[in-house]
Amino acid sequence: MSLNPLDLYSNAVRAKEILTVLVRHGFGDLLEQLGIPKGWANRLIPAEVQHLNLWQRIRIVLEDLGPTFVKFGQILSTRPDVLPEPLIIELKQLRSKVRPVPFEEIEPILLTELPSDIEAHFSEFDKPPFACGSIGQVYRATLRSTGEKVAVKVQRPGLVKPIKADIEIIGWLAKQLHDKVEELRPFDLPDIVAETGRGIMQELDFTIEARNAEHFTSLNVNPEEIFAPKVYDEFTTGRLTVTQWIDGVSPGDPSISPEDGVRLAEIGGNSIFHQIVISGFFHADPHAGNILITEDRRVCLIDWGLAGQLTRQMRYFLADLFSAIASSDPEKVVRVVNVMDLGKRRIDDTKLEKEIGFILRKYQNKFGRNEPVGEIVLELLYVFGQNGITLARDYSLLAKAIVSIEEAGLSLDPKFDIRSIARPYLQKLTYERWNPGNVFKQSWWNLKSHISKLRELPGEIQRFFRNLEDGDLAIKLKHEGLESLVNALNSGVNRLSFSLIIAALLVGSSYIISGIIQAGTYSGRWIMHIATAGFIGAGALGVWLIIDIFRHGRHKRK
């Protein structure tokens, strides 16, 4: 995600706010490294943040910059495979500090998204919001047609444009950091920011959350004990969703008896592992705040805005990884992750194996205890990322889902052990993978695919030589490391453009004055004013151009 100069100027006010906050929290040196004019930067960290470490200051910066940056931080807190552990710990503390938008500002969105007036669809509508988030507000209402209680989620007004602007600016900053701060290049910040930005933009489309909940319902094998709220499709749009209202309490509520707690923890654990291992589609954030225990002691999973998806091969990889972890075999872990690595960097397998071995020894004596499985996977994912192993983001979501369900399960049952629940699902996956019928079917599909490609090969070869004969072949070259040259050329072109504008103003104003003198009359005062304004404008632009040249020239000499 990049930000061209035109976008930078159009977002200049917001960019200035962001740079000001960065300087206020002691990131002046960093801005100077990015080529921000020295006037922005302050080499002294302000006194109020001197006692804070780098990661704490990053968290505070995100909080000060508002909902988009807080959402970025919250999503990035699920990526321990690509970010340092101390930063992840700080990002997990981010909380959206959102004031509710008055109903008068929400009502126009409701009237736009609903087929007709609010009263035509809801016999009751509580105007004070039940819950507020950075993207939407939830209201309690009653359907006029059926009398059912529903939750109406409405997108906050005026979100799309400022969020897009923030994402563009963050993308530009990430690109500058990647190009100019060598220590940060292994983290591939532009790619992380681009992926996170896409996730945030998807959250602005409420139909995705509705489809996720409906997809879970279609795959759910135990709706009598665990479910997602019903979605009312007739009211579902990009900025509005209406779902079944669920009355319930969070896990750990004192009203839940110990016996019910044991059963409910098992229900939640079974459901998550069925979602991950069997169906390959799972709720990626099943923390206690997204789980409701109903009066009839059923489990309801709410807020389906974040979901993960695993292909068959990804699920097979997961089984191999868990098997290697359980056997404390670092060499096997390295072999498994190398197969699924999406990156292009050369991997030092010896170094990777040593670091994996350290983690496995750290947890070796705890596999039989109540040690959180998710935390082990998260720690391994971080080691993979630090050694250049790039895995699909869904694996981080998976580890986060396991951590969340473990925490919720322990709040229901202090003896909750996710291993005993995961084991039969992993065994079932292993059988699915290696049973003779499935092996034969997969082999037959692969054979058919290869035969099909062989049949296409003569045609591909013929097209290649035909293009070669016609001179239609082209070679694409990508130049790297020329950013400084491109920036210098852009700066030079900009200065040349300003020089031409200054020259045009001077020549035009001089021509007007010359014409007045030759005519020998001064009756047209407004023409004289235009000429004078041209001289003043040329002078101002000339002074600015000289200052800019002097400033950048001095910076380069240093």
C-alpha positions as CSV (number, residue, x, y, z in Angstrom):
1,M,0.0,0.0,0.0
2,S,1.6,3.2,-1.1
3,L,0.8,6.9,-0.9
4,N,1.7,9.0,-3.9
5,P,2.4,12.7,-3.4
6,L,-1.1,13.8,-4.5
7,D,-2.6,11.5,-1.8
8,L,-0.2,12.9,0.7
9,Y,-1.2,16.5,0.0
10,S,-4.9,15.5,0.1
11,N,-4.4,13.9,3.5
12,A,-2.0,16.7,4.7
13,V,-4.1,17.7,7.7
14,R,-4.4,14.1,9.0
15,A,-0.7,13.5,8.2
16,K,0.3,16.5,10.2
17,E,-1.7,15.2,13.2
18,I,0.0,11.8,13.0
19,L,3.5,13.3,12.7
20,T,2.8,15.6,15.7
21,V,1.7,12.7,17.9
22,L,4.8,10.7,16.9
23,V,7.1,13.7,17.8
24,R,5.2,14.2,21.1
25,H,5.9,10.6,22.1
26,G,9.6,10.7,21.3
27,F,9.8,9.4,17.7
28,G,11.5,12.5,16.2
29,D,14.7,10.7,15.3
30,L,12.7,8.1,13.4
31,L,10.9,10.8,11.4
32,E,14.2,12.3,10.4
33,Q,15.3,8.9,9.2
34,L,12.2,8.8,7.0
35,G,13.2,12.1,5.4
36,I,10.6,14.2,7.2
37,P,11.8,17.8,7.4
38,K,13.9,18.5,10.4
39,G,11.4,21.0,11.7
40,W,9.1,18.2,12.6
41,A,11.5,16.2,14.6
42,N,12.7,16.6,18.2
43,R,15.8,14.8,19.3
44,L,14.8,14.9,22.9
45,I,12.1,12.6,24.1
46,P,9.5,14.6,26.1
47,A,9.8,14.3,29.9
48,E,6.3,12.7,30.2
49,V,7.3,9.6,28.2
50,Q,10.9,9.2,29.2
51,H,10.1,6.5,31.8
52,L,8.3,4.4,29.1
53,N,10.0,1.9,26.9
54,L,9.6,1.8,23.1
55,W,6.7,-0.7,23.0
56,Q,4.7,1.3,25.6
57,R,5.2,4.5,23.6
58,I,4.0,2.7,20.4
59,R,0.8,1.6,22.2
60,I,0.1,5.1,23.5
61,V,0.7,6.6,20.0
62,L,-1.9,4.2,18.6
63,E,-4.4,5.1,21.3
64,D,-3.9,8.9,20.7
65,L,-4.3,8.5,17.0
66,G,-7.9,7.2,17.2
67,P,-10.1,4.2,16.2
68,T,-8.3,3.2,13.0
69,F,-4.9,2.9,14.6
70,V,-6.4,1.2,17.7
71,K,-8.0,-1.3,15.3
72,F,-4.7,-1.8,13.5
73,G,-3.0,-2.5,16.8
74,Q,-5.7,-4.9,17.9
75,I,-5.4,-6.9,14.7
76,L,-1.6,-6.8,14.8
77,S,-1.7,-8.2,18.4
78,T,-2.8,-11.5,16.7
79,R,0.5,-11.7,14.7
80,P,3.2,-12.9,17.1
81,D,4.7,-14.7,14.0
82,V,5.8,-11.3,12.6
83,L,6.1,-8.9,15.5
84,P,8.3,-8.9,18.7
85,E,6.7,-10.4,21.8
86,P,7.1,-7.2,24.0
87,L,5.1,-5.3,21.3
88,I,2.4,-8.0,21.1
89,I,2.0,-7.8,24.9
90,E,1.4,-4.0,24.7
91,L,-0.9,-4.2,21.7
92,K,-3.1,-6.7,23.6
93,Q,-3.8,-3.9,26.1
94,L,-5.4,-1.7,23.4
95,R,-9.0,-0.9,24.1
96,S,-11.2,1.2,21.8
97,K,-12.2,4.4,23.7
98,V,-15.3,5.2,21.7
99,R,-18.0,7.6,22.6
100,P,-21.5,6.7,21.3
101,V,-22.7,8.7,18.3
102,P,-26.0,10.4,19.0
103,F,-29.0,8.7,17.5
104,E,-29.7,11.8,15.4
105,E,-26.5,11.0,13.4
106,I,-27.3,7.2,13.2
107,E,-30.9,7.6,12.1
108,P,-30.1,8.8,8.5
109,I,-28.0,5.7,8.0
110,L,-30.9,3.5,9.2
111,L,-33.3,5.3,6.9
112,T,-30.9,4.8,4.0
113,E,-30.3,1.1,4.6
114,L,-33.8,0.0,5.6
115,P,-36.4,-0.6,2.9
116,S,-38.7,2.0,4.6
117,D,-39.2,3.9,7.8
118,I,-37.9,2.5,11.1
119,E,-41.5,2.3,12.6
120,A,-42.5,0.1,9.6
121,H,-40.1,-2.7,10.6
122,F,-39.7,-2.3,14.4
123,S,-42.5,-1.9,16.9
124,E,-39.9,-0.9,19.6
125,F,-36.4,0.6,19.1
126,D,-34.2,1.6,22.0
127,K,-32.4,4.7,20.9
128,P,-29.6,4.6,23.6
129,P,-27.1,2.1,22.1
130,F,-26.6,-1.2,24.0
131,A,-23.0,-1.4,22.9
132,C,-20.5,0.8,21.0
133,G,-17.5,-0.1,19.0
134,S,-15.0,1.7,16.7
135,I,-17.0,0.7,13.6
136,G,-20.6,0.1,14.7
137,Q,-23.2,0.6,17.4
138,V,-25.7,-2.0,18.6
139,Y,-29.3,-1.2,19.4
140,R,-32.0,-3.4,20.9
141,A,-35.3,-3.5,19.0
142,T,-38.4,-5.6,18.4
143,L,-39.5,-6.8,14.9
144,R,-43.0,-5.6,14.1
145,S,-43.8,-8.6,11.9
146,T,-42.9,-11.4,14.4
147,G,-42.4,-9.7,17.8
148,E,-38.9,-11.1,18.0
149,K,-36.2,-9.3,20.0
150,V,-33.3,-8.4,17.7
151,A,-29.9,-6.7,17.8
152,V,-29.5,-3.9,15.2
153,K,-25.9,-3.1,14.4
154,V,-25.4,0.1,12.5
155,Q,-22.1,1.5,11.1
156,R,-21.0,4.8,12.5
157,P,-21.3,7.7,10.1
158,G,-18.5,9.1,8.0
159,L,-16.1,6.2,8.6
160,V,-14.9,5.1,5.1
161,K,-13.1,8.2,4.0
162,P,-11.0,8.8,7.2
163,I,-10.2,5.2,7.6
164,K,-9.0,5.0,4.0
165,A,-6.9,8.1,4.6
166,D,-5.4,6.6,7.7
167,I,-4.6,3.3,6.0
168,E,-2.9,5.2,3.1
169,I,-0.8,7.2,5.5
170,I,0.1,4.1,7.6
171,G,1.0,2.3,4.3
172,W,3.3,5.2,3.3
173,L,5.0,5.3,6.7
174,A,5.5,1.5,6.6
175,K,7.1,1.7,3.2
176,Q,9.4,4.4,4.4
177,L,10.4,2.4,7.4
178,H,11.0,-0.7,5.3
179,D,13.2,1.2,2.9
180,K,15.2,3.4,5.3
181,V,15.4,1.5,8.6
182,E,17.5,-1.6,8.0
183,E,16.7,-3.2,11.3
184,L,13.0,-3.3,10.4
185,R,13.3,-4.9,7.0
186,P,13.0,-8.5,8.2
187,F,9.5,-7.8,9.5
188,D,8.2,-6.8,6.0
189,L,6.1,-4.0,7.4
190,P,4.5,-3.0,4.1
191,D,3.1,-6.5,3.5
192,I,1.8,-6.7,7.2
193,V,0.2,-3.2,6.9
194,A,-1.4,-4.0,3.5
195,E,-2.9,-7.3,4.8
196,T,-4.1,-5.6,8.0
197,G,-5.6,-2.7,6.0
198,R,-7.6,-5.2,3.9
199,G,-8.9,-6.8,7.0
200,I,-10.1,-3.5,8.4
201,M,-11.8,-2.5,5.1
202,Q,-13.6,-5.9,5.1
203,E,-14.9,-5.1,8.6
204,L,-16.6,-2.1,7.1
205,D,-18.7,-4.5,5.1
206,F,-21.3,-5.9,7.5
207,T,-22.4,-8.5,5.0
208,I,-19.2,-10.4,5.6
209,E,-19.9,-10.8,9.3
210,A,-23.4,-11.9,8.5
211,R,-22.2,-14.5,5.9
212,N,-19.6,-15.8,8.4
213,A,-22.3,-16.5,11.0
214,E,-24.6,-18.2,8.5
215,H,-21.7,-20.3,7.2
216,F,-20.9,-21.5,10.7
217,T,-24.6,-22.4,11.2
218,S,-24.6,-24.5,8.0
219,L,-21.5,-26.4,9.2
220,N,-22.5,-26.7,12.9
221,V,-23.1,-30.3,13.9
222,N,-24.3,-29.6,17.5
223,P,-26.9,-26.7,17.3
224,E,-28.7,-28.0,20.4
225,E,-25.7,-27.0,22.5
226,I,-23.8,-24.3,20.6
227,F,-25.0,-21.8,18.0
228,A,-24.6,-18.4,16.3
229,P,-27.4,-15.8,16.4
230,K,-29.9,-16.0,13.5
231,V,-29.3,-13.4,10.7
232,Y,-32.2,-11.6,9.1
233,D,-31.1,-11.4,5.5
234,E,-33.8,-8.9,4.5
235,F,-32.1,-6.3,6.6
236,T,-28.5,-7.1,5.9
237,T,-26.5,-4.5,4.0
238,G,-22.9,-3.2,4.0
239,R,-23.7,-0.8,6.9
240,L,-26.5,-2.7,8.7
241,T,-27.1,-6.1,10.2
242,V,-30.1,-7.3,12.2
243,T,-29.6,-10.5,14.2
244,Q,-31.4,-12.5,16.9
245,W,-31.2,-10.9,20.3
246,I,-29.4,-13.2,22.8
247,D,-29.9,-12.9,26.5
248,G,-27.0,-14.5,28.4
249,V,-24.1,-14.2,30.7
250,S,-20.3,-14.4,30.1
251,P,-18.3,-17.5,31.0
252,G,-17.2,-17.3,34.7
253,D,-20.5,-15.7,35.8
254,P,-21.3,-16.8,39.4
255,S,-24.7,-18.0,38.3
256,I,-23.1,-20.9,36.3
257,S,-22.9,-24.0,38.5
258,P,-19.6,-26.0,38.6
259,E,-21.3,-28.9,36.9
260,D,-22.7,-26.7,34.1
261,G,-19.2,-25.1,33.8
262,V,-17.5,-28.4,33.1
263,R,-20.1,-29.3,30.4
264,L,-20.1,-25.9,28.8
265,A,-16.3,-25.7,28.7
266,E,-16.3,-29.1,26.9
267,I,-18.9,-27.9,24.4
268,G,-16.9,-24.8,23.5
269,G,-13.7,-26.8,23.2
270,N,-15.3,-29.5,21.0
271,S,-16.9,-26.9,18.8
272,I,-13.7,-24.9,18.2
273,F,-11.7,-28.0,17.3
274,H,-14.4,-29.3,15.1
275,Q,-14.4,-25.9,13.3
276,I,-10.6,-25.9,13.0
277,V,-9.8,-29.5,12.3
278,I,-12.9,-30.9,10.5
279,S,-14.7,-28.1,8.8
280,G,-11.7,-25.7,8.3
281,F,-13.8,-22.6,9.1
282,F,-13.6,-21.2,12.6
283,H,-14.4,-18.2,14.8
284,A,-11.0,-16.5,15.2
285,D,-11.8,-14.5,18.4
286,P,-13.8,-16.7,20.8
287,H,-12.8,-14.8,23.9
288,A,-15.2,-14.5,26.9
289,G,-16.6,-11.2,25.6
290,N,-17.8,-13.0,22.4
291,I,-19.4,-16.0,24.2
292,L,-22.8,-15.9,25.9
293,I,-24.2,-18.6,28.1
294,T,-28.0,-18.6,27.7
295,E,-30.6,-19.4,30.4
296,D,-31.1,-22.9,29.0
297,R,-27.3,-23.4,29.3
298,R,-26.4,-23.3,25.6
299,V,-23.3,-21.6,24.2
300,C,-23.7,-18.7,21.7
301,L,-20.8,-17.4,19.7
302,I,-21.3,-13.7,18.7
303,D,-19.3,-11.2,16.7
304,W,-18.3,-13.1,13.6
305,G,-16.4,-10.2,12.0
306,L,-13.1,-12.1,12.3
307,A,-13.0,-15.7,11.0
308,G,-10.3,-18.0,9.8
309,Q,-10.3,-20.6,7.0
310,L,-8.0,-23.6,6.5
311,T,-7.6,-25.7,3.3
312,R,-7.3,-29.4,3.5
313,Q,-3.5,-29.2,3.1
314,M,-3.3,-26.5,5.9
315,R,-5.3,-28.8,8.2
316,Y,-2.9,-31.7,7.4
317,F,0.0,-29.4,8.2
318,L,-1.6,-28.5,11.5
319,A,-1.8,-32.2,12.4
320,D,1.9,-32.7,11.5
321,L,2.9,-29.7,13.6
322,F,1.0,-30.8,16.7
323,S,2.5,-34.3,16.3
324,A,6.0,-32.9,16.1
325,I,5.4,-30.6,19.1
326,A,4.0,-33.5,21.2
327,S,7.0,-35.6,20.4
328,S,9.4,-32.7,21.2
329,D,11.1,-33.3,17.8
330,P,12.6,-29.9,16.6
331,E,14.0,-31.5,13.4
332,K,10.5,-32.7,12.5
333,V,9.0,-29.3,13.2
334,V,11.6,-27.7,10.8
335,R,10.7,-30.2,8.1
336,V,7.0,-29.5,8.5
337,V,7.2,-25.7,8.4
338,N,9.5,-25.7,5.4
339,V,6.8,-27.5,3.4
340,M,4.2,-24.7,4.2
341,D,6.6,-21.7,4.0
342,L,5.3,-19.0,1.7
343,G,8.4,-16.8,1.9
344,K,11.3,-16.5,-0.5
345,R,14.1,-16.0,1.9
346,R,16.8,-18.6,2.4
347,I,16.3,-20.3,5.8
348,D,19.1,-21.3,8.2
349,D,17.6,-24.6,9.2
350,T,20.3,-25.2,11.8
351,K,19.6,-22.0,13.6
352,L,15.8,-22.5,13.3
353,E,16.1,-26.1,14.7
354,K,18.1,-24.8,17.7
355,E,15.6,-22.1,18.6
356,I,12.7,-24.6,18.2
357,G,14.5,-27.1,20.4
358,F,14.9,-24.4,23.1
359,I,11.1,-23.8,23.1
360,L,10.2,-27.5,23.1
361,R,12.6,-28.1,26.0
362,K,11.0,-25.2,27.8
363,Y,7.6,-26.8,27.6
364,Q,8.7,-30.5,27.5
365,N,7.8,-31.2,31.2
366,K,4.5,-29.3,30.9
367,F,2.8,-31.2,28.1
368,G,1.1,-33.4,30.7
369,R,-0.1,-30.5,32.8
370,N,-2.6,-27.7,32.1
371,E,-0.1,-25.6,30.0
372,P,-2.0,-23.6,27.3
373,V,-1.5,-25.2,23.9
374,G,-2.2,-22.0,22.2
375,E,0.7,-20.2,23.9
376,I,3.1,-22.8,22.8
377,V,2.0,-22.5,19.2
378,L,2.1,-18.7,19.4
379,E,5.7,-18.8,20.7
380,L,6.7,-21.2,17.9
381,L,5.0,-18.9,15.3
382,Y,7.1,-16.0,16.5
383,V,10.3,-18.1,16.1
384,F,9.2,-19.1,12.6
385,G,8.7,-15.4,11.7
386,Q,12.0,-14.3,13.1
387,N,13.8,-16.9,11.0
388,G,12.1,-15.9,7.8
389,I,9.4,-18.6,7.7
390,T,6.2,-17.0,6.4
391,L,3.0,-18.8,7.1
392,A,-0.6,-18.0,6.2
393,R,-2.2,-15.5,8.6
394,D,-4.9,-18.0,9.4
395,Y,-2.4,-20.0,11.5
396,S,-2.0,-17.0,13.8
397,L,-5.8,-16.6,14.0
398,L,-6.0,-20.3,14.8
399,A,-3.5,-20.0,17.7
400,K,-5.3,-17.0,19.0
401,A,-8.6,-18.9,18.8
402,I,-7.1,-21.8,20.8
403,V,-5.7,-19.4,23.4
404,S,-9.1,-17.6,23.7
405,I,-11.1,-20.8,24.1
406,E,-8.7,-22.1,26.7
407,E,-9.1,-18.9,28.7
408,A,-12.8,-19.1,28.5
409,G,-12.8,-22.8,29.3
410,L,-10.7,-22.3,32.4
411,S,-13.1,-19.6,33.6
412,L,-15.8,-22.3,33.4
413,D,-13.8,-25.2,34.6
414,P,-10.5,-24.8,36.4
415,K,-9.5,-28.3,35.3
416,F,-10.2,-27.7,31.7
417,D,-7.6,-29.4,29.4
418,I,-7.7,-28.6,25.7
419,R,-5.4,-31.6,24.9
420,S,-8.0,-34.2,25.9
421,I,-10.5,-32.5,23.6
422,A,-8.1,-31.9,20.7
423,R,-6.7,-35.5,20.6
424,P,-9.7,-37.3,19.0
425,Y,-10.1,-34.6,16.4
426,L,-6.5,-34.8,15.4
427,Q,-6.8,-38.6,15.3
428,K,-9.8,-38.3,13.0
429,L,-7.9,-35.9,10.7
430,T,-5.0,-38.4,10.5
431,Y,-7.4,-41.2,9.6
432,E,-9.1,-39.0,7.0
433,R,-5.6,-38.2,5.5
434,W,-4.2,-41.7,5.4
435,N,-7.1,-44.1,5.0
436,P,-6.6,-46.1,1.8
437,G,-9.8,-44.8,0.1
438,N,-8.8,-41.2,0.6
439,V,-5.2,-41.8,-0.5
440,F,-6.4,-43.5,-3.7
441,K,-8.8,-40.7,-4.4
442,Q,-6.1,-38.0,-3.9
443,S,-3.7,-39.9,-6.0
444,W,-6.3,-40.3,-8.8
445,W,-7.1,-36.6,-8.7
446,N,-3.3,-35.7,-8.9
447,L,-2.8,-38.2,-11.8
448,K,-5.8,-36.7,-13.7
449,S,-4.4,-33.2,-13.1
450,H,-0.9,-34.2,-14.4
451,I,-2.4,-35.9,-17.5
452,S,-4.5,-32.8,-18.2
453,K,-1.3,-30.7,-18.0
454,L,0.6,-33.1,-20.3
455,R,-2.3,-32.9,-22.9
456,E,-1.9,-29.1,-22.8
457,L,1.9,-29.1,-23.1
458,P,2.1,-29.4,-26.9
459,G,-0.2,-26.5,-27.4
460,E,1.8,-24.4,-24.9
461,I,5.0,-25.2,-26.7
462,Q,3.5,-24.3,-30.0
463,R,2.2,-20.9,-28.6
464,F,5.7,-20.2,-27.2
465,F,7.5,-20.7,-30.5
466,R,4.7,-18.8,-32.4
467,N,5.2,-15.8,-30.0
468,L,9.0,-16.1,-30.5
469,E,8.6,-16.1,-34.2
470,D,6.3,-13.1,-34.2
471,G,8.5,-11.2,-31.8
472,D,5.9,-11.0,-29.1
473,L,8.0,-12.2,-26.2
474,A,8.8,-9.6,-23.6
475,I,11.2,-9.6,-20.6
476,K,10.2,-7.6,-17.5
477,L,13.0,-6.1,-15.4
478,K,12.5,-4.8,-11.9
479,H,15.0,-2.3,-10.6
480,E,15.6,-2.2,-6.8
481,G,17.5,0.2,-4.7
482,L,16.7,3.2,-6.9
483,E,14.3,4.9,-4.5
484,S,16.8,7.7,-3.7
485,L,17.3,8.4,-7.4
486,V,13.5,8.4,-8.0
487,N,13.1,10.8,-5.1
488,A,15.8,13.1,-6.4
489,L,14.2,13.1,-9.9
490,N,10.8,13.9,-8.4
491,S,12.3,16.7,-6.3
492,G,14.0,18.1,-9.4
493,V,10.9,17.9,-11.5
494,N,8.9,19.7,-8.8
495,R,11.5,22.5,-8.5
496,L,11.6,22.9,-12.3
497,S,7.8,23.1,-12.3
498,F,7.8,25.8,-9.6
499,S,10.6,27.7,-11.5
500,L,8.4,27.7,-14.7
501,I,5.4,29.0,-12.7
502,I,7.6,31.7,-11.2
503,A,8.9,32.6,-14.7
504,A,5.4,32.7,-16.1
505,L,4.2,35.0,-13.4
506,L,7.2,37.4,-13.8
507,V,6.9,37.5,-17.6
508,G,3.1,37.8,-17.5
509,S,3.2,40.6,-14.9
510,S,6.0,42.4,-16.8
511,Y,4.0,42.2,-20.0
512,I,1.0,43.8,-18.4
513,I,3.0,46.6,-16.9
514,S,4.8,47.2,-20.2
515,G,1.4,47.4,-22.0
516,I,0.1,50.0,-19.5
517,I,3.2,52.1,-19.9
518,Q,3.1,52.0,-23.7
519,A,-0.6,53.0,-23.7
520,G,0.2,55.9,-21.4
521,T,-3.0,55.4,-19.3
522,Y,-3.5,54.1,-15.8
523,S,-7.3,54.0,-15.9
524,G,-7.5,50.2,-15.5
525,R,-6.4,49.9,-11.9
526,W,-7.7,46.3,-11.6
527,I,-5.2,45.3,-14.3
528,M,-2.4,46.9,-12.3
529,H,-3.6,44.9,-9.2
530,I,-3.4,41.7,-11.2
531,A,0.2,42.5,-12.2
532,T,1.2,43.4,-8.7
533,A,-0.3,40.2,-7.4
534,G,1.7,38.3,-10.0
535,F,5.0,39.9,-8.8
536,I,4.1,39.2,-5.1
537,G,3.2,35.5,-5.9
538,A,6.4,35.0,-7.9
539,G,8.4,36.5,-5.1
540,A,6.8,34.3,-2.5
541,L,7.3,31.1,-4.5
542,G,10.9,32.1,-5.3
543,V,11.7,32.6,-1.6
544,W,10.0,29.2,-0.8
545,L,12.0,27.5,-3.5
546,I,15.3,29.0,-2.3
547,I,14.6,27.9,1.3
548,D,13.7,24.4,0.1
549,I,16.9,24.0,-1.9
550,F,19.0,25.4,0.9
551,R,17.3,23.1,3.5
552,H,17.7,19.9,1.5
553,G,21.2,20.8,0.4
554,R,22.3,21.3,4.0
555,H,20.6,18.0,5.0
556,K,22.5,16.1,2.3
557,R,25.9,17.7,3.3
558,K,25.3,16.4,6.8
